[in-house]
């Protein structure tokens, strides 16, 4: 849905999926377009998050060869759960920013997302699941048992309340997400960065 008087982003992808692949020192993500029939289509980006870095950063490449980095997101501050993260194009220009709202996230994970012409807030869809995840994490024994909680995030325009981005986690052994972007003001590179961050930084 276009917004009168507001420009459309340079790269618009209305729906895509994300699959996570975990290794010892690196998290990797495949981002694929969603075909009209709902199946996974072409590879749009391959992301890699290196752990144990002082400043959180995830780089997105054209494919697994990693010969060309096309965008990235990077924290401005070191090891800070409230850090602002800039989404950068391949030339280093800022496309948008996001940050976790630390206080609000104590009970229900909340994020703020900003791009030219748009301010949005995203929250876990179900308060009950948010609370259950937190209780599970602090249990002394049971908390060590991995349970794949299925949780979703909805981002809305803070000015109008209209939905701008939805990330829905699917039931799978490895994390898998379906992302829809109904607002064409939200550039794909920012949407993909935010969606990957919801997995990569969620426990921060």
C-alpha positions in Angstrom: 0.0 0.0 0.0 1.6 3.3 -1.1 1.4 6.4 1.1 0.3 9.6 -0.6 3.1 12.2 -0.6 5.7 9.7 0.6 8.5 8.3 -1.7 8.9 4.6 -2.4 12.1 3.0 -1.2 14.8 2.2 -3.7 14.5 -1.5 -3.1 11.1 -2.9 -2.3 10.5 -6.6 -1.6 7.0 -7.3 -0.3 7.7 -10.8 1.1 10.7 -12.9 1.8 11.9 -15.8 4.1 14.9 -16.2 6.3 16.6 -19.4 7.3 19.3 -19.6 9.9 22.3 -21.9 9.8 24.4 -22.1 13.0 28.1 -22.9 13.3 30.5 -22.7 16.2 31.7 -19.1 15.6 29.3 -17.8 13.0 25.6 -17.4 12.4 24.5 -17.5 8.8 21.2 -16.6 7.2 19.7 -17.2 3.8 17.2 -14.5 2.6 15.0 -15.6 -0.2 12.2 -14.0 -2.1 8.7 -15.4 -1.6 7.1 -16.6 -4.8 3.4 -15.8 -5.6 2.5 -19.4 -4.6 4.1 -18.9 -1.2 7.2 -21.1 -1.9 10.8 -19.9 -1.5 12.2 -18.2 -4.6 15.5 -16.7 -5.6 18.3 -16.0 -3.1 18.3 -12.2 -2.3 21.1 -12.1 0.2 23.4 -14.3 2.3 24.1 -12.9 5.8 26.9 -13.7 8.2 27.2 -12.7 11.9 30.6 -13.2 13.5 30.4 -13.7 17.2 32.7 -12.3 20.0 32.9 -8.8 18.3 33.0 -5.6 20.4 30.5 -4.0 18.1 27.7 -6.1 16.8 27.8 -6.3 13.0 26.1 -8.4 10.3 27.2 -8.3 6.7 24.9 -9.2 3.8 26.4 -10.6 0.5 25.0 -11.6 -2.9 25.7 -15.3 -2.2 27.8 -17.7 -0.1 30.9 -16.8 -2.0 30.9 -13.5 -0.1 32.7 -11.8 -3.0 30.4 -8.8 -2.8 29.0 -7.2 0.3 25.8 -5.4 -0.7 24.6 -4.0 2.7 25.2 -4.5 6.5 24.1 -3.3 9.9 26.4 -2.2 12.6 26.1 -1.0 16.2 27.3 2.5 17.1 28.2 1.5 20.7 30.1 -1.4 22.1 28.3 -4.3 23.7 25.2 -2.2 24.6 21.7 -3.7 24.5 20.4 -0.2 23.8 22.8 0.5 21.0 21.6 2.2 17.9 22.3 0.1 14.8 22.8 1.7 11.4 21.8 -0.1 8.2 24.4 0.7 5.5 24.4 0.3 1.8 27.4 -1.2 0.0 29.0 2.3 -0.1 28.6 2.9 3.6 25.6 5.3 3.3 23.0 5.1 6.1 19.7 3.7 4.9 18.0 3.5 8.3 18.4 2.8 11.9 17.0 0.5 14.6 17.4 -0.1 18.3 16.0 -2.2 21.1 13.8 -0.4 23.7 15.5 -2.0 26.7 13.0 -1.0 29.4 9.9 -2.0 27.4 11.7 -5.3 26.4 12.0 -6.5 30.0 8.4 -7.9 29.7 7.8 -7.8 25.9 10.5 -7.3 23.3 10.2 -3.9 21.6 12.2 -2.3 18.8 12.2 1.1 17.2 12.8 1.4 13.5 13.5 4.6 11.5 13.9 5.3 7.8 13.4 8.6 5.9 9.7 9.4 6.1 8.8 6.6 8.5 9.1 5.9 12.2 7.9 2.4 13.4 7.7 0.4 16.6 7.8 -3.4 16.7 6.6 -5.7 19.5 6.2 -9.4 20.2 2.7 -10.2 19.1 1.6 -12.2 22.1 2.3 -11.0 25.6 1.7 -14.5 27.0 4.5 -16.1 24.9 6.8 -13.2 25.8 6.3 -13.8 29.5 6.6 -17.6 29.1 9.9 -17.3 27.3 11.3 -15.1 30.2 10.1 -17.5 32.9 11.6 -20.5 31.0 15.0 -18.7 30.7 15.4 -18.2 34.4 14.3 -21.7 35.6 17.5 -23.4 37.0 17.2 -26.7 35.2 14.4 -26.6 32.7 15.9 -23.4 31.2 18.8 -25.4 29.8 16.4 -27.5 27.6 15.9 -25.9 24.2 12.3 -25.2 23.4 11.5 -23.6 20.0 9.0 -21.0 21.1 7.1 -19.7 18.1 6.8 -15.9 18.4 6.1 -13.1 16.0 6.8 -9.4 15.7 4.5 -6.7 14.3 5.9 -3.3 13.4 3.5 -0.4 13.0 3.8 3.2 11.8 3.9 5.3 15.0 2.0 8.1 13.2 -0.9 6.1 11.7 -0.8 2.6 13.4 -0.6 0.9 9.9 1.4 -2.3 9.7 4.8 -1.8 8.0 6.6 -5.1 8.7 5.6 -8.5 10.1 8.1 -11.3 11.0 6.6 -14.7 11.8 8.6 -17.5 13.1 7.9 -21.0 11.7 8.1 -24.3 13.5 11.4 -25.8 12.5 14.6 -27.4 14.0 16.5 -24.3 12.9 15.1 -20.8 13.0 13.0 -19.9 10.0 11.0 -16.7 9.5 8.4 -15.4 7.0 8.6 -11.7 6.6 6.0 -9.4 4.9 6.6 -5.7 4.2 3.3 -4.0 3.2 4.7 -0.5 3.3 6.8 0.4 0.2 8.7 3.1 2.2 10.6 0.4 3.9 13.7 -0.5 1.9 14.3 -4.3 1.6 17.8 -3.8 3.0 16.5 -2.2 6.1 13.6 -4.8 6.4 16.0 -7.7 6.0 18.5 -6.2 8.5 15.7 -5.7 11.1 14.3 -9.2 10.5 17.8 -10.8 11.0 18.4 -8.7 14.0 15.2 -10.0 15.6 16.9 -13.4 15.6 20.6 -12.5 16.0 20.2 -9.9 18.8 17.0 -11.1 20.5 18.8 -12.4 23.5 20.9 -9.3 24.0 
